[in-house]
Amino acid sequence: MSLHIPEIALALLLVISVVAIAARRANIPYPTAFLLSGTALALIPGLPAITIPPEHILVIFLPPLLMEAAYFTSLRDFRSNLRPILQLAVGLVIATAAAVAFTFSGLIAGFGLAAGFVLGAIVSPPDAVAATAIIRNKRMPARIVNVLKGESLINDATGLVLYQFAVAAVLTGDFSLPAASLHFLWMVVVGVSIGAMLGMAFIHAFSYIRECSVEILSTFVVAYAAYMLGEAMETSGVLAVVTAGLVVGWHAPEKFPSSFRLPAEAVWEMAKFLLSGVVFLLIGLQIPGVVHRLSVYAPGALAAYAAIICLVTLLARLAWVFIVGYGVRFLFPSLRRNDPYPSWQNMFIVAWGGMRGVVSLATALALPLTLPDGTAFPYRDLMIFLAVSVIFFTLLVQGGTLPFLLSRLALSYDFSLLQEDWNARYAAVTQALRKISALAGDDSVYRPALERIRGHYLDRLASLGDGPNTPLVPTDIPGPQDHPLIQAEQRIWRDVLETERKTIITLRKSFSLSDDTMHNILRDLDLFSSRFGGEAA
């Protein structure tokens, strides 16, 4: 059976849609569902193989997914958690690569330490795409989310430097620690500089575009430009995109109007869903082909190797998180005073949350086929198999059990965010009321409208009460919309707005209202109802 690109694209879209619906109803994380579906599709007899060159996988999928994750990362929280993020993104990546290297160089005769570091560099960095997809909409402490997201955004730079020098050591038999350290420094400094410059250039140029469709398109352009320029400068395209995303996200609330934010959010949400769905399907589609090329190995030996590397990567992360996390606080009392010992439950979730994904797959597939003398690259197919095994294990076992663990472990939450939310809302409403009072002295202001607006803000001020609202169920982790009075008000708003919608649609069905007028009114209602969690009709 022969399929062309249009048929393949249509098939992928259909599979993604069906799997997403099934995963939502079964409460399965999207990456896990897509991964399993891709593997099942690849087992269908006669289905043609769908492959994308590994360098294209990174260029096509990574920039927008990294840009989106960085854009919604709090720069304040990123800076405040920089120490644990760097401990994981640099120290843990190196420690995991070393653990894998020494394990497999001693386990398989002729594997060698250089090849071991190649394998370790491939499987050591957790993936930003997998991490953000797994933890999305999960109730977990904000600091854990910030650390996992921050780690996954920048650890690829460490992994890729290790990967490049380990592959060079296999190809040439030579490795220089000073050269590797200088190259890592170059990647960090220049990659961050490129991202910062492109991010600031985009912010300054944005106000001159003034066309919503082009504005949204330009956000994708800056992501791809940062990655490609970073790679062209032989630095870290990953860090360039992440830095650009952080810079744009910091300035966005001030520079981006609401007329841009609302449609841009919808476009980016769809792009993230589609790209992450395709990439995890592609990972699953590789499995049968990889296994088939390993027919020279006994199935029992392959299963043992897969189990060992999954165990090594998991134990390395568990040991590092607990030993370093508690050790630095024990050694430095000043740090312990400012940042006390976290609970073991919180530490365990950080350790359990290191999922691998697209970067590990792409770097494994990008391994050279041969050495300079024409002989095959040692253990290439086995490395690809082991990388895919780690991806499967972390997504299926760790990612699949994460919701259960979050519901069973007594995690320590930072409730100061509730106070922060209340303070911000109270400040905004009180300043708005002061502005209304100032406008009251202007004779040109339309009084009835001013009084209606004043009433709206007085109602909002009354709903805030004297402090953060008490949650509806005390055992729940409260959010700003959990107060029973707020929920009751939202239900009333949804019912009233739904009545408005039905009235407008009835007028249109009776041909008393044009479609253009109907769409304009429904759009206003949809924008207003979005404040109350209303579903568009």
C-alpha angles and dihedrals in degrees: 000000000000122000127188128210096268092052091046091049092049091047092051092049092050093047092048091050095048095043092047091054092048092046092051093051092046092045092236120148111255096237091054093048094047092047093053092044093052091051092049091050092051090056093059107111114246096012108138118241115258111209134166122194108259094236088056092051091061096043096046102041110022105061100057093039092050091044092054093048093048093045091060094042113107109239089205093053091042091055094044091052096040094115097057090038092056092043088058100033096049111014098039094044091054092043093049092047090051093048091051092044096052093041096054097036087059096038101052120044111238094011092117132200095267092055088045091057090049089056092043092051090051097053102031105079117075113224127250093212093052094041097051092043094050098044095041112122091001119136103236135133113286093234093056090051092048093049095047093046093044093048094049092048097059108021092084089074090060093044094047093050090051089046095051095049094042091052089048089051091054092047097045104018089234131110129177119195094194090051091048091049093049091047090051090051090049092051093050099044098040095038092052091045093052092049093047093049094047092045093052092044090053092049091052093045095046096079091058096057100066095174114106097211092050091044091056092045090051091060089062091045093056090051094052093040092054093049096045094045091048092051092045089055089052090243132109113303087183094059091044092056094043092050092047090050093050092049094048092044091052094052097034099090090057099039105034117076121217089249086066101035097057099053093034091056090052093048094047092046090055093044092051092048094048098043095045090046093052095045095051090045088053091051090054092047091059096059103083093044092050092049091047092056090055096064089122089070124075112249090235092054092049091050090049093049091048092049092048096051092046090050093047094050092046096046091045090055094045092049094045096048095050099036097044095034093054096027098061090050091050092050097044114047092185090059090046091054093052096037111026125204109290120226118271089240092060091046091050092053090051089051093045094048100071103114122177124215146136099002093053091049095047095048091047092051090045093063112125116260095221143018121244090268091057098255119130118273103260116262093345096150091044090053091052090049093049092047091052089047091056091048090051094046096048094045099041102034104026098030093039094052096041095091090051092049092048090054094048106038120081097234123191111239128197105233092182086090088071090056090046091052092049093047092052094048092046092050092049094049095045092049090049090053090050089053090050090051090051091050090052089073092059111092092202093064116103103245102205091053091047092052093049090051091047089053091051092054093044088055091050091049091051092050090056092061120184099316147336111339123253112247119249092238113032093214092056122092101250125231129190092266098047099093110114092229091054091047091050091051091048091053090053092049091050092051094047094046091048088055089053091051093050091049092053093046091049090053090051093048089054089052090243092119132046120236092241092055091045093052092049093051094043090050090055090049092047092051091049095045091051086075089065101041091258120169117232112242 
